[in-house]
């Protein structure tokens, strides 16, 4: 990494002292603001009227961004390698995730309505294409799976001979998922909480809270999902702990004890010389150093308070919140919860403890 200001061409520059910009990266804008902890990788090219990268945001190697007005990504964003991002403007909230080789722009990308707005905790996975001939809005917590296409225009053959002519925005609501290989056509808005199955062709607007799939898409369930019972929620939480326990040996954790998880509601292990216990919704849970409490909102608040201090970490799965102590293992638990659909967004990026075999590989000199 190099001295940040050497890679920036701009009239107005504000770059935090610990920002890292690779020697081969370049940023060109009228105004540049990069907050603390941001990282710009090798071969990155960013060009916009205004560039604003939030705290801890990372732009990986060989990604390019070209926006007429502005490129704004909130804190703890992550844009993977070899992305091609174009448009009039991109405004993304906190914890914005973009996978490898994502493309935004296409036909009309420099037009007046080529705006992409992504609210907090939006994820766009690898090789997805977002066409910006018109505005696209993605609500908070929404995900576009790999190889999804969002289209805002469709025309090529002579329109005066009766061929299609379509330009229209696409609005995707909050907490939506559009699964692998699906295509959303111009003007087909998707309501909050809806799930679109893999390889679907969304050729009509979809209401909130439904399950839809097919080519062309059809609504399979009008009320989705069904709220689980308290007993079912407990069962799901236990299954999450069981899945986490299955990967601990692989990561190099020691003395893993999960044989009586159904009865004891506790998982214990050692990592990096420290003892830990994960305890699920149990009133007599020990709360000494290394304890990680995992609770549902049905728990007694006197046992699982909303604010925990000291050496205890506290997760509430229903409110997607955490408090108390944090360390490498606590963050690994938070990352695993994210993989199971419990996304707890705090003032830091997700961190995972990788496989022990990778840590033992010889390092490059």
C-alpha positions in Angstrom: 0.0 0.0 0.0 1.1 3.5 -0.7 0.7 7.1 0.5 -3.0 7.6 -0.1 -2.9 11.1 -1.6 -0.5 10.0 -4.3 -3.4 8.0 -6.0 -6.1 10.7 -5.8 -6.8 13.4 -8.3 -9.4 15.8 -6.9 -10.0 19.5 -5.9 -11.3 18.6 -2.4 -9.7 15.7 -0.6 -10.3 14.4 2.9 -8.6 11.0 3.7 -8.2 9.5 7.2 -4.6 8.8 8.3 -4.9 5.0 8.3 -6.5 4.6 4.9 -4.6 2.2 2.6 -4.6 2.7 -1.1 -2.6 0.3 -3.4 0.1 1.9 -5.6 -1.7 0.9 -8.8 -5.1 2.2 -7.7 -6.5 5.6 -8.8 -9.4 7.9 -7.7 -10.5 10.8 -9.8 -13.3 13.2 -8.6 -14.1 16.8 -7.7 -14.5 15.7 -4.1 -13.1 12.7 -2.3 -13.8 11.7 1.3 -12.5 8.4 2.6 -13.0 7.6 6.3 -10.8 5.7 8.7 -9.9 2.0 8.1 -10.8 2.0 4.4 -8.8 -0.1 2.0 -8.5 0.3 -1.8 -6.9 -2.7 -3.6 -4.6 -3.1 -6.6 -5.8 -1.9 -9.9 -9.0 -0.2 -8.6 -10.2 2.7 -10.7 -12.8 5.1 -9.2 -14.1 8.1 -11.1 -17.1 10.2 -10.0 -18.2 13.7 -9.3 -18.1 12.8 -5.6 -16.5 9.8 -3.9 -17.4 9.0 -0.3 -16.3 5.7 1.3 -17.3 5.1 4.9 -15.4 3.7 7.8 -13.8 0.3 7.2 -15.1 0.0 3.6 -13.0 -2.2 1.3 -12.8 -2.1 -2.5 -10.9 -5.1 -3.8 -8.5 -5.6 -6.7 -9.3 -4.7 -10.3 -12.8 -3.2 -9.6 -13.8 -0.1 -11.5 -16.4 2.5 -10.7 -17.6 5.3 -12.9 -20.5 7.5 -11.8 -21.5 10.9 -13.2 -22.7 12.4 -9.9 -21.6 10.3 -6.9 -20.3 7.1 -5.5 -21.2 6.8 -1.9 -20.8 3.6 0.2 -21.5 3.7 4.0 -19.4 2.2 6.8 -18.1 -1.4 6.6 -19.0 -1.9 2.9 -17.2 -4.6 0.9 -16.9 -4.7 -2.9 -15.1 -7.8 -4.2 -12.7 -8.1 -7.1 -13.3 -7.5 -10.8 -16.6 -5.6 -10.4 -17.7 -3.1 -13.1 -19.9 -0.4 -11.5 -21.4 2.3 -13.7 -24.3 4.8 -13.5 -25.3 8.3 -12.7 -25.0 7.6 -9.0 -24.7 4.8 -6.4 -25.7 5.5 -2.8 -25.3 2.5 -0.5 -25.9 2.3 3.3 -23.9 0.5 6.0 -22.7 -3.1 5.5 -23.2 -3.0 1.7 -21.8 -6.3 0.2 -21.0 -6.8 -3.5 -19.6 -10.1 -4.7 -17.1 -10.9 -7.4 -17.7 -9.7 -11.0 -20.9 -7.8 -10.3 -21.9 -5.4 -13.0 -24.1 -2.3 -12.7 -24.9 0.0 -15.6 -25.3 -1.4 -19.2 -27.4 0.4 -21.7 -28.4 3.9 -20.5 -25.9 3.8 -17.6 -24.9 7.5 -18.1 -28.6 8.7 -18.4 -30.4 11.0 -16.0 -32.3 8.2 -14.3 -29.4 5.8 -13.8 -29.4 5.8 -10.1 -28.9 2.8 -7.7 -29.9 3.2 -4.1 -29.1 0.3 -1.7 -30.3 0.8 1.9 -28.4 -0.7 4.9 -27.3 -4.4 4.9 -28.0 -5.0 1.2 -26.1 -7.8 -0.5 -25.5 -8.3 -4.2 -23.8 -11.7 -4.9 -21.3 -12.7 -7.6 -21.9 -12.1 -11.3 -25.2 -10.4 -10.8 -26.2 -7.7 -13.3 -28.2 -4.5 -12.4 -29.2 -2.5 -15.5 -29.5 1.2 -14.8 -31.3 2.6 -17.7 -33.8 3.7 -15.0 -33.7 3.9 -11.2 -33.2 0.8 -9.0 -33.9 0.8 -5.3 -33.0 -2.1 -3.0 -34.5 -2.0 0.5 -32.7 -2.7 3.8 -31.7 -6.3 4.4 -32.4 -7.4 0.8 -30.2 -9.8 -1.2 -29.8 -10.5 -4.9 -28.3 -14.0 -5.2 -25.6 -14.9 -7.8 -26.4 -14.4 -11.5 -29.5 -12.4 -10.9 -30.5 -9.8 -13.5 -32.4 -6.6 -12.7 -33.5 -5.0 -16.0 -34.9 -1.4 -16.3 -35.2 -1.4 -20.1 -36.0 -3.7 -22.9 -36.0 -2.7 -26.5 -33.9 -3.5 -29.6 -36.1 -4.5 -32.6 -38.0 -1.7 -34.5 -40.7 -0.5 -32.1 -42.8 1.0 -34.9 -43.2 -2.5 -36.2 -44.7 -3.6 -32.9 -41.7 -4.9 -31.0 -41.4 -4.2 -27.2 -40.4 -0.8 -25.9 -40.0 -0.7 -22.1 -38.2 1.7 -19.8 -39.2 1.6 -16.1 -37.6 1.6 -12.6 -37.4 -1.4 -10.3 -38.1 -1.1 -6.6 -37.2 -4.1 -4.4 -38.5 -3.8 -0.8 -36.9 -4.6 2.5 -35.8 -8.1 3.6 -36.4 -9.6 0.1 -34.3 -12.4 -1.4 -34.2 -13.0 -5.2 -32.5 -16.4 -5.7 -30.0 -17.7 -8.2 -30.5 -17.1 -11.9 -33.7 -15.0 -11.7 -34.5 -12.1 -13.9 -36.7 -9.1 -12.9 -38.2 -7.2 -15.8 -38.6 -3.4 -16.0 -41.3 -1.9 -13.7 -41.8 -5.2 -11.8 -41.6 -4.0 -8.2 -41.2 -6.5 -5.3 -42.8 -5.9 -1.9 -41.2 -6.2 1.5 -40.3 -9.7 2.8 -41.0 -11.6 -0.4 -39.0 -14.6 -1.6 -38.4 -15.2 -5.3 -37.3 -18.7 -6.1 -34.3 -19.6 -8.3 -34.4 -19.2 -12.0 -37.7 -17.2 -11.9 -38.8 -14.7 -14.5 -40.4 -11.8 -12.6 -42.7 -10.3 -15.3 -45.3 -8.8 -12.9 -45.2 -6.8 -9.7 -45.1 -9.0 -6.5 -46.8 -8.0 -3.3 -45.2 -8.0 0.1 -44.9 -11.2 2.2 -45.3 -13.8 -0.5 -43.4 -16.8 -1.9 -43.1 -16.6 -5.7 -41.3 -18.7 -8.3 -41.5 -19.9 -11.9 -41.0 -18.8 -15.5 -43.1 -16.8 -15.7 -43.3 -16.1 -12.0 -46.4 -17.0 -10.1 -47.4 -16.6 -6.4 -47.1 -19.9 -4.6 -48.0 -18.6 -1.1 -49.8 -15.3 -0.5 -48.8 -15.2 3.2 -45.2 -16.0 3.7 -43.5 -17.0 6.0 -45.6 -18.7 8.7 -44.6 -17.5 12.1 -43.1 -20.5 14.0 -44.3 -21.5 17.5 -42.2 -20.8 20.6 -41.3 -24.5 20.7 -40.2 -24.4 17.0 -38.1 -21.3 17.6 -36.3 -23.2 20.5 -35.8 -26.1 18.1 -34.3 -23.8 15.5 -32.0 -22.2 18.0 -30.7 -25.6 19.1 -30.1 -26.6 15.5 -28.0 -23.5 15.0 -25.9 -24.3 18.0 -25.5 -27.9 16.8 -24.4 -26.7 13.3 -21.9 -24.4 14.9 -20.5 -27.2 17.1 -20.0 -29.4 14.0 -17.4 -27.0 12.6 -15.4 -26.3 15.7 -12.9 -29.2 15.3 -12.4 -28.1 11.7 -11.5 -24.6 12.9 -9.0 -25.9 15.5 -11.1 -25.5 18.6 -10.3 -28.0 21.4 -12.2 -29.9 24.1 -15.5 -29.4 22.3 -18.3 -30.8 24.3 -21.8 -30.8 22.7 -23.0 -34.4 23.3 -25.8 -33.3 25.6 -26.8 -30.2 23.8 -30.5 -31.0 23.8 -30.6 -31.5 27.6 -27.8 -29.2 28.8 -28.5 -26.4 26.3 -24.8 -25.6 26.5 -21.8 -26.0 24.2 -18.3 -25.7 25.7 -14.8 -25.6 24.1 -11.4 -24.0 24.2 -9.7 -21.8 21.7 -6.4 -19.9 21.9 -5.9 -21.0 25.5 -9.3 -19.7 26.7 -12.4 -21.7 27.8 -15.8 -20.8 26.4 -19.4 -21.9 26.8 -22.4 -21.0 24.6 -25.6 -21.2 26.6 -29.0 -21.1 25.1 -32.0 -19.7 27.0 -31.1 -21.2 30.3 -32.0 -19.4 33.6 -29.2 -20.9 35.6 -26.6 -20.0 33.0 -23.1 -19.3 34.4 -22.0 -15.8 33.6 -18.3 -15.9 34.2 -15.5 -15.0 31.7 -15.9 -16.7 28.4 -19.7 -17.1 28.6 -21.7 -16.4 25.5 -25.4 -16.2 26.1 -27.8 -16.9 23.2 -31.4 -16.0 24.0 -34.8 -15.7 22.4 -37.0 -12.8 23.4 -39.1 -15.2 25.5 -36.3 -15.3 28.0 -36.6 -13.9 31.5 -35.2 -10.3 31.1 -33.8 -10.5 34.6 -31.7 -13.4 33.5 -30.8 -12.1 30.0 -30.8 -8.3 30.4 -30.8 -6.2 27.3 -27.4 -4.7 28.3 -24.6 -6.9 29.5 -21.3 -5.7 30.8 -18.1 -7.4 31.8 -16.8 -10.7 30.3 -20.2 -12.0 29.1 -21.4 -11.7 25.5 -25.2 -11.6 24.9 -27.0 -12.4 21.7 -30.8 -12.0 21.3 -31.8 -13.9 18.2 -35.3 -12.4 17.8 -34.2 -8.8 18.0 -30.9 -9.4 16.1 -29.0 -7.6 18.7 -25.9 -8.1 20.9 -24.2 -6.5 23.8 -21.4 -7.1 26.3 -18.0 -8.5 25.7 -16.5 -9.2 22.3 -13.5 -11.0 21.1 -12.4 -13.3 18.2 -14.7 -16.1 19.2 -17.7 -13.9 19.9 -17.3 -12.4 16.4 -17.0 -15.9 14.9 -20.4 -16.7 16.5 -21.9 -13.5 15.1 -20.6 -14.4 11.6 -22.1 -17.9 11.9 -25.5 -16.4 13.0 -25.3 -14.3 9.8 -25.0 -17.4 7.8 -28.2 -18.8 9.4 -30.2 -15.7 8.7 -29.7 -13.8 12.0 -27.8 -10.7 10.8 -26.5 -8.7 13.7 -25.1 -5.4 12.3 -22.8 -3.5 14.6 -20.0 -0.9 14.2 -17.5 -3.4 12.7 -17.3 -5.8 9.8 -18.0 -9.5 10.2 -15.0 -11.6 11.1 -14.7 -15.4 10.9 -12.1 -17.9 12.3 -10.9 -19.9 9.3 -10.0 -23.6 9.0 -7.0 -24.7 11.1 -5.5 -26.3 8.0 -5.2 -22.9 6.2 -3.6 -21.3 9.3 -1.0 -24.1 9.3 0.0 -23.6 5.7 3.5 -22.2 5.2 3.5 -18.5 4.7 4.9 -16.8 1.6 8.3 -15.2 2.2 
